Amino acid sequence: MYLTNIRHQIYIGTMLLKLVPGLIQKIIYNPENISVIVNSKNLNNILSILKLNTIMQCKMLLDIVCVDCLNIEENKLGRFKLIYVLNSVFNNNRIHVIVYLKNNETIESCSSLFSSAVWLEREIWDMYGVYFANHPDLRRILTDYGFSWYPLKKDFPLTGYIEVYYDINDKKIIYKPIELMQEFRMYEYGISWGDHEKKTFLENIVN
């Protein structure tokens, strides 16, 4: 069964390379999924093929994961790493489409292909400040009205900038600047629970 899964994933990866020649920078075969690294300018073309092609049939966008690569090695590829998690019921597999973005770089929204991307992209915009062009409704989704920062960026202080509380006497919400010393999340160490790359059993670098 294990070898069958490997062969199947390699088959899917090989077919994808034939469908989009020259657009994939790297393919990584993991036990649970296939990861493909692409240029952000080619993202929607590849997502469209993965969804509409009769072999791929990745009809579901389950999630979009954003990683702030500040102070880690991947920062050389881009400040932010976006992982589009696609699922194919037909093939019983998942494909992760990965793009890297520089700080303040804009990326095209994929909401016209996957309706689930509308809220997912709003959350990433709210938490990381990644701007999705041509999004139908790119508003903040988690933070308070008037909030102008991006709390999951590593250079955002743990205590934040504004204290918000309800004043019982005045019967209103109070906003005031934080008066504590600001501490930043400076992660300069590896992942303590294991190296993800150790789980990779076959890697194909596309020249």
Backbone as ProteinMPNN parsed JSONL, in Angstrom:
{"seq_chain_A": "MYLTNIRHQIYIGTMLLKLVPGLIQKIIYNPENISVIVNSKNLNNILSILKLNTIMQCKMLLDIVCVDCLNIEENKLGRFKLIYVLNSVFNNNRIHVIVYLKNNETIESCSSLFSSAVWLEREIWDMYGVYFANHPDLRRILTDYGFSWYPLKKDFPLTGYIEVYYDINDKKIIYKPIELMQEFRMYEYGISWGDHEKKTFLENIVN", "coords_chain_A": {"N_chain_A": [[0.835, -1.206, 0.0], [1.948, 1.228, 0.801], [4.009, 1.639, -1.103], [2.407, 1.717, -3.341], [1.013, 4.128, -2.95], [3.152, 5.912, -3.16], [3.938, 5.551, -5.847], [1.612, 6.406, -7.094], [1.512, 9.121, -6.357], [3.836, 10.062, -7.576], [3.119, 9.651, -10.206], [0.982, 11.501, -10.459], [2.418, 13.867, -10.008], [4.198, 13.817, -12.199], [2.417, 14.013, -14.35], [1.407, 16.553, -13.852], [3.651, 18.157, -14.311], [3.837, 17.854, -17.066], [1.516, 19.102, -17.864], [1.841, 21.769, -17.187], [4.333, 22.922, -18.365], [7.463, 24.224, -17.462], [6.458, 25.995, -15.557], [6.578, 25.172, -12.952], [8.65, 25.321, -10.187], [9.69, 23.556, -8.347], [9.126, 20.258, -7.097], [7.919, 18.442, -4.361], [7.643, 15.355, -2.884], [5.739, 14.14, -0.377], [4.809, 11.917, 2.376], [2.081, 12.38, 2.908], [1.143, 14.162, 0.991], [1.541, 16.077, -2.086], [3.825, 18.621, -2.746], [4.134, 21.619, -4.5], [6.208, 24.145, -5.693], [5.785, 27.363, -6.891], [5.991, 30.296, -9.003], [4.549, 33.349, -7.914], [3.19, 34.785, -9.872], [2.282, 32.881, -11.598], [0.386, 31.527, -10.24], [-2.567, 31.439, -10.304], [-3.034, 30.345, -12.83], [-2.01, 27.752, -12.529], [-3.562, 26.818, -10.386], [-6.05, 26.829, -11.629], [-5.74, 24.851, -13.613], [-5.274, 22.62, -11.987], [-7.752, 22.393, -10.798], [-9.641, 22.115, -12.924], [-8.709, 20.235, -14.759], [-9.158, 16.939, -16.011], [-7.677, 14.842, -15.013], [-6.389, 15.748, -12.674], [-8.376, 17.064, -10.958], [-8.726, 18.677, -8.58], [-10.926, 19.804, -6.749], [-11.491, 21.117, -4.414], [-10.596, 23.745, -2.269], [-9.098, 23.628, 0.623], [-7.737, 25.113, 2.546], [-5.777, 28.091, 3.107], [-2.599, 28.63, 4.014], [-0.513, 30.796, 5.809], [2.838, 31.719, 6.36], [5.105, 33.5, 8.268], [8.256, 34.181, 7.339], [10.316, 35.49, 8.573], [13.518, 35.746, 10.022], [14.128, 33.067, 9.607], [15.533, 30.457, 7.512], [14.155, 30.28, 5.086], [13.472, 32.841, 4.485], [15.076, 33.907, 2.569], [13.867, 33.275, 0.221], [11.52, 34.644, 0.318], [9.526, 36.936, 2.262], [7.03, 36.046, 3.117], [5.353, 32.93, 3.137], [3.005, 31.26, 1.304], [0.658, 28.699, 1.423], [-1.358, 26.808, -0.486], [-3.87, 24.632, 0.065], [-5.015, 21.99, -1.573], [-7.571, 19.642, -2.386], [-8.259, 16.476, -3.785], [-10.889, 14.501, -4.333], [-11.359, 12.567, -6.201], [-8.796, 11.528, -6.85], [-7.964, 10.899, -4.349], [-6.036, 12.394, -2.879], [-3.869, 15.094, -1.767], [-2.741, 18.274, -2.803], [-0.271, 20.624, -2.271], [0.138, 23.873, -3.075], [2.697, 26.112, -3.286], [3.776, 29.404, -2.717], [6.1, 32.127, -2.587], [6.376, 35.34, -1.145], [7.546, 38.692, -1.26], [7.981, 41.234, 1.289], [5.214, 43.37, 1.502], [4.446, 42.722, -1.063], [2.084, 42.203, -3.677], [-0.478, 39.787, -4.386], [-2.449, 37.898, -6.69], [-5.916, 37.367, -6.174], [-7.55, 34.213, -5.655], [-10.202, 33.823, -5.524], [-12.111, 33.799, -7.516], [-11.878, 31.312, -8.573], [-12.11, 29.527, -6.422], [-14.568, 29.654, -4.094], [-14.251, 29.431, -1.38], [-11.943, 30.741, -0.831], [-12.451, 33.379, -0.299], [-12.966, 34.12, 2.441], [-10.687, 32.996, 3.568], [-8.551, 34.413, 2.418], [-9.153, 36.937, 3.365], [-8.648, 36.592, 6.088], [-5.852, 36.158, 6.088], [-4.989, 38.596, 5.07], [-5.818, 40.225, 7.182], [-4.306, 39.251, 9.373], [-1.618, 39.117, 8.501], [-1.135, 41.078, 6.598], [-0.903, 40.621, 3.873], [-1.687, 41.483, 0.651], [-4.421, 40.849, -1.454], [-5.036, 41.088, -4.719], [-7.87, 42.153, -6.638], [-9.734, 40.943, -5.024], [-13.065, 40.27, -3.96], [-14.072, 41.417, -1.606], [-12.186, 42.584, 0.392], [-11.856, 42.903, 3.446], [-11.011, 43.427, 6.922], [-11.29, 40.659, 9.19], [-11.07, 39.505, 11.694], [-9.879, 41.214, 13.59], [-10.368, 44.258, 15.581], [-12.501, 47.116, 14.869], [-10.913, 49.787, 13.198], [-8.37, 48.864, 13.744], [-5.023, 48.802, 12.808], [-2.781, 47.238, 12.347], [-0.835, 44.174, 11.934], [-1.214, 41.352, 13.47], [-0.032, 38.74, 13.485], [2.411, 38.874, 12.295], [5.896, 38.473, 12.713], [7.364, 40.607, 13.662], [5.611, 42.084, 15.095], [4.776, 43.404, 18.237], [4.426, 41.446, 21.264], [2.701, 42.433, 23.233], [1.187, 44.177, 21.812], [-0.018, 47.38, 20.57], [-2.122, 48.939, 21.427], [-4.302, 49.219, 24.175], [-7.412, 47.856, 24.985], [-10.415, 48.299, 26.648], [-13.433, 48.039, 28.654], [-14.926, 50.711, 30.212], [-16.521, 50.915, 33.196], [-17.57, 53.03, 34.674], [-17.701, 55.225, 32.879], [-19.131, 53.972, 30.974], [-18.359, 53.065, 28.381], [-16.25, 51.957, 25.664], [-12.773, 51.975, 26.003], [-9.852, 53.118, 24.427], [-6.413, 52.988, 24.632], [-2.908, 53.826, 24.503], [-0.404, 51.265, 24.858], [1.584, 51.049, 27.738], [3.643, 49.501, 28.545], [6.916, 47.909, 28.323], [7.879, 47.078, 25.055], [7.931, 43.871, 23.643], [9.311, 41.746, 21.238], [8.545, 39.118, 18.95], [11.072, 37.169, 18.41], [12.108, 34.714, 16.731], [14.693, 32.742, 16.622], [15.54, 30.177, 16.42], [15.464, 26.618, 15.73], [12.785, 24.31, 14.799], [11.504, 22.781, 17.538], [10.184, 20.362, 17.785], [10.885, 18.706, 15.728], [12.294, 18.253, 12.446], [10.742, 19.251, 9.564], [11.597, 18.595, 7.015], [12.728, 16.105, 7.26], [10.701, 14.343, 6.94], [10.285, 14.212, 4.307], [10.408, 12.125, 1.56], [11.044, 11.917, -1.095], [12.319, 14.041, -3.492], [11.923, 16.256, -6.141], [13.666, 18.313, -8.136], [13.029, 20.782, -10.402], [14.59, 21.708, -13.278]], "CA_chain_A": [[0.0, 0.0, 0.0], [2.837, 2.388, 0.902], [4.645, 1.825, -2.404], [1.351, 2.103, -4.274], [0.785, 5.556, -2.752], [4.296, 6.638, -3.712], [3.843, 5.505, -7.308], [0.478, 7.235, -7.505], [1.877, 10.524, -6.213], [4.813, 10.368, -8.623], [2.34, 9.728, -11.452], [0.278, 12.786, -10.448], [3.423, 14.913, -10.174], [4.7, 13.763, -13.574], [1.37, 14.546, -15.217], [1.323, 17.995, -13.624], [4.786, 18.762, -15.022], [3.515, 17.865, -18.491], [0.412, 20.034, -18.093], [2.308, 23.16, -17.019], [5.79, 22.889, -18.562], [8.213, 25.436, -17.176], [5.827, 26.849, -14.552], [6.821, 24.638, -11.61], [10.046, 25.468, -9.791], [10.134, 22.422, -7.536], [8.099, 19.338, -6.596], [8.335, 17.66, -3.201], [6.698, 14.283, -2.588], [5.667, 13.784, 1.038], [3.912, 10.782, 2.604], [0.675, 12.763, 2.961], [0.727, 15.071, -0.07], [2.535, 16.576, -3.028], [4.005, 20.07, -2.643], [4.739, 22.219, -5.686], [6.582, 25.544, -5.502], [5.589, 28.084, -8.145], [6.06, 31.751, -8.94], [3.229, 33.898, -7.585], [2.538, 35.254, -11.093], [1.69, 31.728, -12.278], [-0.443, 30.806, -9.272], [-3.944, 31.172, -10.725], [-3.001, 29.422, -13.97], [-1.798, 26.397, -12.019], [-4.759, 26.45, -9.62], [-7.12, 26.561, -12.588], [-5.486, 23.542, -14.222], [-5.48, 21.595, -10.961], [-9.186, 22.255, -10.536], [-10.465, 21.792, -14.086], [-8.186, 19.108, -15.527], [-9.866, 15.699, -15.681], [-6.782, 13.949, -14.268], [-6.101, 16.311, -11.351], [-9.664, 17.196, -10.27], [-8.629, 19.258, -7.231], [-12.115, 20.649, -6.723], [-11.678, 21.739, -3.102], [-9.537, 24.495, -1.592], [-9.383, 23.412, 2.042], [-7.136, 26.134, 3.407], [-4.589, 28.824, 2.667], [-1.756, 28.815, 5.193], [0.523, 31.813, 5.651], [3.955, 31.607, 7.3], [6.049, 34.619, 8.26], [9.58, 33.557, 7.29], [11.319, 36.36, 9.176], [14.509, 35.112, 10.902], [14.392, 31.669, 9.28], [16.286, 30.34, 6.264], [13.283, 30.482, 3.927], [13.323, 34.274, 4.239], [15.812, 34.216, 1.343], [12.932, 33.096, -0.889], [10.451, 35.628, 0.46], [9.118, 37.177, 3.655], [5.847, 35.248, 3.436], [5.133, 31.679, 2.419], [1.591, 30.915, 1.225], [0.44, 27.301, 1.056], [-2.738, 26.556, -0.903], [-4.117, 23.211, 0.318], [-6.053, 21.507, -2.488], [-7.956, 18.25, -2.165], [-8.915, 15.778, -4.887], [-11.613, 13.299, -3.914], [-11.201, 11.603, -7.287], [-7.479, 10.887, -6.731], [-7.698, 10.628, -2.931], [-4.755, 12.985, -2.495], [-3.836, 16.544, -1.589], [-1.62, 18.98, -3.415], [0.027, 21.92, -1.667], [0.767, 24.816, -4.002], [3.439, 27.034, -2.417], [4.376, 30.603, -3.316], [6.807, 33.018, -1.658], [6.142, 36.75, -1.434], [8.327, 39.685, -0.535], [7.184, 42.114, 2.142], [4.385, 44.338, 0.763], [4.169, 42.272, -2.434], [0.679, 41.874, -3.933], [-0.741, 38.548, -5.103], [-3.796, 37.856, -7.251], [-6.876, 36.539, -5.448], [-8.056, 33.029, -6.367], [-11.605, 33.679, -5.121], [-12.928, 33.509, -8.694], [-11.782, 29.868, -8.793], [-12.59, 28.831, -5.223], [-15.31, 30.59, -3.241], [-13.746, 29.322, -0.005], [-10.787, 31.633, -0.677], [-12.877, 34.728, 0.087], [-12.704, 34.327, 3.87], [-9.3, 32.625, 3.867], [-7.69, 35.535, 2.035], [-9.434, 38.032, 4.302], [-7.946, 36.307, 7.343], [-4.418, 36.381, 5.877], [-4.828, 40.05, 4.981], [-6.009, 40.781, 8.523], [-3.271, 38.811, 10.305], [-0.253, 39.27, 7.985], [-1.008, 42.225, 5.708], [-0.702, 40.22, 2.475], [-2.796, 42.062, -0.113], [-4.901, 40.018, -2.557], [-5.626, 41.944, -5.749], [-9.147, 41.738, -7.235], [-10.6, 40.247, -4.067], [-14.369, 40.952, -3.994], [-14.45, 42.084, -0.35], [-11.001, 42.409, 1.239], [-11.962, 43.623, 4.718], [-10.552, 42.684, 8.096], [-12.299, 39.679, 9.572], [-10.891, 39.072, 13.082], [-9.472, 42.291, 14.497], [-11.369, 45.263, 15.916], [-12.63, 48.273, 13.978], [-9.856, 50.773, 13.353], [-7.074, 48.216, 13.966], [-4.225, 49.079, 11.606], [-1.548, 46.455, 12.354], [-0.993, 42.785, 11.502], [-0.728, 40.761, 14.721], [0.725, 37.489, 13.377], [3.766, 39.118, 11.793], [6.842, 38.238, 13.81], [7.875, 41.856, 14.217], [4.557, 42.741, 15.872], [5.066, 43.136, 19.656], [3.505, 40.542, 21.951], [1.702, 43.192, 23.981], [0.433, 45.045, 20.925], [0.2, 48.824, 20.708], [-3.298, 49.588, 22.004], [-5.081, 48.494, 25.18], [-8.848, 48.078, 24.812], [-11.201, 47.798, 27.776], [-14.711, 48.721, 28.88], [-14.952, 51.512, 31.437], [-17.851, 50.795, 33.8], [-18.041, 54.351, 35.11], [-18.063, 56.031, 31.707], [-20.003, 53.141, 30.149], [-17.91, 53.086, 26.996], [-15.0, 51.247, 25.395], [-11.627, 52.875, 26.054], [-8.647, 52.754, 23.682], [-5.274, 53.767, 25.113], [-1.621, 53.214, 24.124], [0.255, 50.387, 25.817], [2.676, 51.742, 28.417], [4.648, 48.519, 28.933], [8.031, 47.717, 27.398], [7.471, 46.231, 23.947], [8.754, 42.695, 23.367], [9.036, 41.246, 19.904], [8.738, 37.684, 18.745], [12.291, 36.961, 17.634], [12.348, 33.28, 16.707], [15.975, 32.497, 15.966], [15.902, 28.788, 16.703], [14.767, 25.662, 14.89], [11.547, 23.73, 15.31], [11.94, 21.869, 18.589], [9.513, 19.069, 17.718], [11.336, 17.899, 14.599], [12.52, 18.92, 11.172], [9.753, 18.808, 8.583], [12.25, 18.041, 5.834], [13.043, 14.697, 7.486], [9.551, 13.564, 6.509], [10.276, 14.192, 2.849], [11.106, 10.916, 1.131], [11.486, 12.027, -2.479], [12.251, 15.437, -3.914], [12.253, 16.42, -7.551], [13.959, 19.699, -8.465], [12.802, 21.008, -11.82], [15.554, 22.651, -13.84]], "C_chain_A": [[0.869, 1.255, 0.0], [3.483, 2.684, -0.441], [3.63, 2.245, -3.453], [1.071, 3.594, -4.178], [1.915, 6.387, -3.346], [4.207, 6.691, -5.234], [2.724, 6.413, -7.81], [0.834, 8.717, -7.429], [2.891, 10.943, -7.276], [4.114, 10.491, -9.98], [1.627, 11.074, -11.558], [1.263, 13.931, -10.685], [3.965, 14.977, -11.592], [3.687, 14.344, -14.553], [1.257, 16.061, -15.077], [2.458, 18.733, -14.342], [4.519, 18.851, -16.524], [2.429, 18.891, -18.814], [0.862, 21.491, -18.042], [3.826, 23.209, -17.19], [6.422, 24.246, -18.29], [7.641, 26.32, -16.086], [6.085, 26.388, -13.119], [8.31, 24.703, -11.301], [10.57, 24.228, -9.079], [8.935, 21.572, -7.13], [8.681, 18.539, -5.441], [7.251, 16.627, -2.919], [6.803, 13.921, -1.113], [4.739, 12.589, 1.22], [2.434, 11.148, 2.515], [0.218, 13.568, 1.752], [1.867, 15.312, -1.056], [2.617, 18.083, -2.845], [4.686, 20.567, -3.911], [5.004, 23.692, -5.402], [6.516, 26.246, -6.851], [5.814, 29.576, -7.916], [4.658, 32.309, -8.716], [2.472, 34.374, -8.825], [1.838, 34.118, -11.84], [0.657, 31.006, -11.418], [-1.816, 30.453, -9.825], [-4.019, 30.271, -11.948], [-2.879, 27.981, -13.499], [-3.006, 25.932, -11.208], [-5.915, 26.096, -10.547], [-6.959, 25.192, -13.236], [-5.725, 22.424, -13.217], [-6.963, 21.36, -10.693], [-9.941, 21.662, -11.722], [-9.98, 20.588, -14.879], [-8.82, 17.801, -15.062], [-8.999, 14.698, -14.93], [-6.587, 14.451, -12.847], [-7.354, 16.395, -10.475], [-9.531, 17.64, -8.81], [-9.745, 20.285, -7.073], [-12.253, 21.46, -5.443], [-10.423, 22.486, -2.659], [-9.85, 24.441, -0.1], [-8.873, 24.544, 2.916], [-6.066, 26.892, 2.627], [-3.803, 29.153, 3.927], [-0.709, 29.876, 4.88], [1.571, 31.636, 6.742], [4.828, 32.845, 7.151], [7.452, 34.038, 8.381], [10.682, 34.429, 7.874], [12.2, 35.567, 10.133], [14.64, 33.606, 10.705], [14.973, 31.606, 7.865], [15.437, 30.633, 5.032], [13.079, 31.956, 3.593], [14.082, 34.715, 2.984], [14.912, 34.095, 0.113], [11.81, 34.121, -0.862], [10.053, 35.77, 1.915], [7.955, 36.272, 4.054], [5.763, 34.02, 2.533], [3.64, 31.363, 2.472], [1.457, 29.488, 0.719], [-1.044, 27.109, 0.762], [-2.984, 25.049, -0.83], [-5.307, 22.759, -0.526], [-6.318, 20.031, -2.241], [-8.65, 17.697, -3.408], [-9.572, 14.513, -4.349], [-11.412, 12.192, -4.939], [-9.897, 10.823, -7.15], [-7.125, 10.495, -5.304], [-6.316, 11.152, -2.524], [-4.892, 14.5, -2.348], [-2.58, 17.106, -2.243], [-1.48, 20.335, -2.74], [0.745, 22.779, -2.705], [1.382, 25.936, -3.169], [3.983, 28.2, -3.235], [5.062, 31.402, -2.214], [6.607, 34.463, -2.115], [7.101, 37.621, -0.643], [7.404, 40.519, 0.349], [6.5, 43.179, 1.281], [4.151, 43.954, -0.696], [2.706, 41.851, -2.556], [0.576, 40.554, -4.69], [-2.189, 38.545, -5.571], [-4.686, 36.931, -6.423], [-7.295, 35.348, -6.304], [-9.527, 32.794, -6.041], [-12.528, 33.423, -6.308], [-12.905, 32.02, -9.04], [-12.381, 29.074, -7.644], [-13.286, 29.841, -4.313], [-14.822, 30.554, -1.802], [-12.579, 30.271, 0.245], [-11.182, 33.014, -0.174], [-12.547, 35.005, 1.547], [-11.26, 34.004, 4.225], [-8.345, 33.763, 3.539], [-7.922, 36.741, 2.934], [-8.69, 37.831, 5.618], [-6.449, 36.571, 7.206], [-4.121, 37.873, 5.751], [-4.888, 40.683, 6.371], [-4.833, 40.461, 9.444], [-1.849, 39.129, 9.836], [-0.061, 40.485, 7.075], [-0.692, 41.872, 4.272], [-1.92, 40.67, 1.669], [-3.131, 41.183, -1.317], [-5.639, 40.907, -3.561], [-6.894, 41.313, -6.312], [-9.974, 40.837, -6.322], [-11.932, 40.991, -3.998], [-14.712, 41.735, -2.728], [-13.32, 41.955, 0.669], [-11.079, 43.334, 2.459], [-11.363, 42.772, 5.83], [-11.685, 41.803, 8.612], [-12.219, 39.278, 11.043], [-10.604, 40.222, 14.041], [-10.565, 43.355, 14.621], [-11.418, 46.367, 14.857], [-11.507, 49.27, 14.252], [-8.482, 50.188, 13.61], [-6.247, 48.331, 12.69], [-2.905, 48.321, 11.564], [-1.867, 45.02, 11.954], [-0.391, 41.884, 12.578], [0.048, 39.455, 14.604], [2.072, 37.655, 12.677], [4.742, 39.039, 12.963], [7.404, 39.522, 14.407], [6.784, 42.678, 14.915], [4.769, 42.407, 17.345], [3.995, 42.279, 20.318], [2.39, 41.287, 22.664], [0.838, 44.062, 23.082], [0.754, 46.51, 21.173], [-0.93, 49.528, 21.461], [-3.96, 48.665, 23.028], [-6.555, 48.865, 25.02], [-9.584, 47.49, 26.009], [-12.481, 48.612, 27.914], [-14.677, 49.422, 30.228], [-16.374, 51.511, 31.996], [-18.412, 52.163, 34.164], [-18.509, 55.207, 33.929], [-19.003, 55.303, 30.75], [-19.65, 53.253, 28.66], [-16.596, 52.326, 26.876], [-13.868, 52.262, 25.299], [-10.474, 52.293, 25.241], [-7.503, 53.622, 24.201], [-3.975, 53.074, 24.736], [-1.063, 52.34, 25.242], [1.448, 51.114, 26.422], [3.773, 50.792, 28.876], [5.784, 48.495, 27.921], [7.598, 46.739, 26.306], [8.463, 45.088, 23.756], [8.328, 42.123, 22.023], [9.268, 39.74, 19.859], [9.945, 37.488, 17.841], [12.651, 35.483, 17.681], [13.619, 32.998, 15.92], [16.469, 31.079, 16.244], [15.047, 27.871, 15.834], [13.494, 25.158, 15.531], [11.898, 22.625, 16.291], [11.331, 20.481, 18.46], [9.852, 18.294, 16.443], [11.436, 18.693, 13.317], [11.547, 18.37, 10.135], [10.413, 18.132, 7.383], [12.606, 16.569, 6.012], [11.906, 13.796, 7.023], [9.481, 13.439, 4.99], [11.06, 12.981, 2.357], [11.534, 10.975, -0.329], [11.287, 13.461, -2.928], [12.705, 15.543, -5.358], [12.448, 17.898, -7.832], [13.87, 19.865, -9.976], [13.778, 22.056, -12.317], [14.89, 23.502, -14.926]], "O_chain_A": [[0.576, 2.223, -0.702], [3.511, 3.833, -0.88], [3.941, 3.03, -4.348], [0.909, 4.262, -5.2], [1.679, 7.43, -3.956], [4.382, 7.751, -5.836], [2.871, 7.1, -8.821], [0.498, 9.484, -8.331], [2.813, 12.048, -7.813], [4.477, 11.335, -10.799], [1.657, 11.716, -12.607], [0.988, 14.848, -11.458], [4.17, 16.064, -12.132], [4.051, 15.077, -15.473], [1.039, 16.767, -16.061], [2.247, 19.804, -14.91], [4.928, 19.812, -17.175], [2.419, 19.477, -19.897], [0.334, 22.341, -18.76], [4.535, 23.515, -16.231], [5.985, 25.272, -18.81], [8.271, 27.309, -15.713], [5.836, 27.137, -12.174], [9.133, 24.198, -12.065], [11.748, 23.889, -9.192], [7.858, 22.099, -6.852], [9.795, 18.022, -5.528], [6.084, 16.975, -2.737], [7.844, 13.448, -0.658], [3.961, 12.273, 0.32], [1.618, 10.328, 2.096], [-0.984, 13.655, 1.501], [2.985, 14.825, -0.885], [1.588, 18.756, -2.793], [5.692, 20.006, -4.345], [4.121, 24.403, -4.922], [7.108, 25.792, -7.83], [5.825, 30.05, -6.78], [3.688, 31.792, -9.271], [1.241, 34.369, -8.832], [0.916, 34.357, -12.62], [0.114, 29.981, -11.831], [-2.196, 29.283, -9.817], [-4.975, 29.508, -12.091], [-3.564, 27.094, -14.008], [-3.429, 24.782, -11.328], [-6.672, 25.164, -10.274], [-7.934, 24.456, -13.389], [-6.312, 21.396, -13.556], [-7.371, 20.238, -10.393], [-10.793, 20.794, -11.538], [-10.765, 19.976, -15.603], [-8.998, 17.582, -13.864], [-9.524, 13.796, -14.277], [-6.616, 13.658, -11.906], [-7.378, 15.851, -9.371], [-10.145, 17.056, -7.917], [-9.529, 21.485, -7.245], [-13.051, 22.395, -5.39], [-9.324, 21.932, -2.67], [-10.754, 25.125, 0.379], [-9.502, 24.896, 3.914], [-5.529, 26.404, 1.632], [-4.288, 29.87, 4.802], [-0.092, 29.856, 3.815], [1.235, 31.429, 7.908], [5.24, 33.197, 6.045], [7.799, 33.464, 9.414], [11.864, 34.136, 7.689], [11.697, 34.806, 10.96], [15.211, 32.929, 11.559], [14.912, 32.581, 7.116], [15.939, 31.171, 4.045], [12.564, 32.28, 2.522], [13.781, 35.757, 2.403], [15.16, 34.732, -0.911], [11.219, 34.431, -1.896], [10.218, 34.843, 2.708], [7.895, 35.789, 5.185], [6.063, 34.073, 1.34], [3.072, 31.215, 3.554], [2.064, 29.112, -0.284], [-1.883, 27.233, 1.654], [-2.376, 24.28, -1.576], [-6.454, 23.097, -0.236], [-5.405, 19.267, -1.928], [-9.507, 18.349, -4.004], [-8.887, 13.568, -3.958], [-11.308, 11.018, -4.584], [-9.882, 9.603, -7.313], [-6.111, 9.838, -5.069], [-5.529, 10.437, -1.903], [-5.891, 15.097, -2.748], [-1.514, 16.491, -2.23], [-2.442, 21.098, -2.647], [1.839, 22.436, -3.153], [0.677, 26.629, -2.435], [4.57, 28.011, -4.3], [4.653, 31.358, -1.054], [6.662, 34.767, -3.306], [7.427, 37.321, 0.506], [6.186, 40.506, 0.171], [7.136, 43.809, 0.436], [3.701, 44.786, -1.484], [2.156, 41.221, -1.653], [1.423, 40.237, -5.525], [-3.056, 39.127, -4.919], [-4.264, 35.847, -6.021], [-7.385, 35.455, -7.527], [-10.044, 31.697, -6.254], [-13.62, 32.884, -6.128], [-13.804, 31.524, -9.719], [-13.071, 28.077, -7.856], [-12.655, 30.776, -3.82], [-14.963, 31.539, -1.076], [-12.259, 30.575, 1.394], [-10.333, 33.75, 0.329], [-11.915, 36.015, 1.859], [-10.67, 34.659, 5.083], [-7.427, 34.044, 4.31], [-6.987, 37.484, 3.231], [-8.166, 38.784, 6.195], [-5.838, 37.146, 8.107], [-3.113, 38.354, 6.269], [-4.098, 41.571, 6.69], [-4.408, 41.319, 10.218], [-0.969, 39.384, 10.659], [1.076, 40.879, 6.812], [-0.251, 42.736, 3.514], [-3.048, 40.282, 1.971], [-2.252, 40.818, -2.098], [-6.727, 41.409, -3.281], [-6.983, 40.093, -6.448], [-10.81, 40.064, -6.79], [-11.94, 42.222, -3.98], [-15.558, 42.629, -2.771], [-13.479, 41.292, 1.694], [-10.457, 44.395, 2.497], [-11.226, 41.556, 5.696], [-12.863, 42.139, 8.494], [-13.194, 38.763, 11.591], [-11.046, 40.194, 15.19], [-11.545, 43.354, 13.876], [-10.494, 46.524, 14.058], [-11.192, 49.558, 15.407], [-7.507, 50.937, 13.689], [-6.725, 47.991, 11.608], [-1.998, 48.709, 10.828], [-3.017, 44.686, 11.671], [0.822, 41.674, 12.594], [0.739, 39.086, 15.553], [2.794, 36.676, 12.487], [4.439, 39.489, 14.068], [7.872, 39.52, 15.545], [7.01, 43.831, 15.28], [4.929, 41.234, 17.682], [2.814, 42.368, 19.983], [1.252, 40.819, 22.695], [-0.15, 44.632, 23.546], [1.69, 46.835, 21.904], [-0.721, 50.583, 22.059], [-4.152, 47.476, 22.772], [-6.901, 50.043, 24.929], [-9.398, 46.32, 26.344], [-12.603, 49.712, 27.374], [-14.429, 48.797, 31.259], [-17.304, 52.024, 31.374], [-19.602, 52.418, 33.978], [-19.57, 55.83, 33.978], [-19.591, 55.902, 29.85], [-20.507, 53.497, 27.811], [-15.915, 52.082, 27.872], [-13.982, 53.275, 24.609], [-10.162, 51.108, 25.359], [-7.608, 54.848, 24.209], [-3.94, 51.846, 24.655], [-1.231, 52.641, 26.423], [2.235, 51.726, 25.701], [4.731, 51.217, 29.522], [5.645, 48.994, 26.804], [7.017, 45.694, 26.599], [9.675, 45.302, 23.712], [7.139, 42.031, 21.716], [10.064, 39.18, 20.612], [9.836, 37.63, 16.623], [13.399, 35.044, 18.554], [13.613, 33.016, 14.689], [17.672, 30.826, 16.293], [14.035, 28.293, 15.275], [13.161, 25.525, 16.657], [12.526, 21.636, 15.912], [11.896, 19.514, 18.97], [9.17, 17.324, 16.115], [10.739, 19.691, 13.134], [11.531, 17.17, 9.861], [9.851, 17.202, 6.803], [12.769, 15.852, 5.025], [12.121, 12.616, 6.746], [8.701, 12.646, 4.461], [12.234, 12.821, 2.689], [12.33, 10.139, -0.759], [10.207, 14.027, -2.762], [13.736, 14.993, -5.745], [11.487, 18.665, -7.773], [14.553, 19.173, -10.731], [13.786, 23.181, -11.819], [15.541, 24.36, -15.522]]}, "name": "protein", "num_of_chains": 1, "seq": "MYLTNIRHQIYIGTMLLKLVPGLIQKIIYNPENISVIVNSKNLNNILSILKLNTIMQCKMLLDIVCVDCLNIEENKLGRFKLIYVLNSVFNNNRIHVIVYLKNNETIESCSSLFSSAVWLEREIWDMYGVYFANHPDLRRILTDYGFSWYPLKKDFPLTGYIEVYYDINDKKIIYKPIELMQEFRMYEYGISWGDHEKKTFLENIVN"}
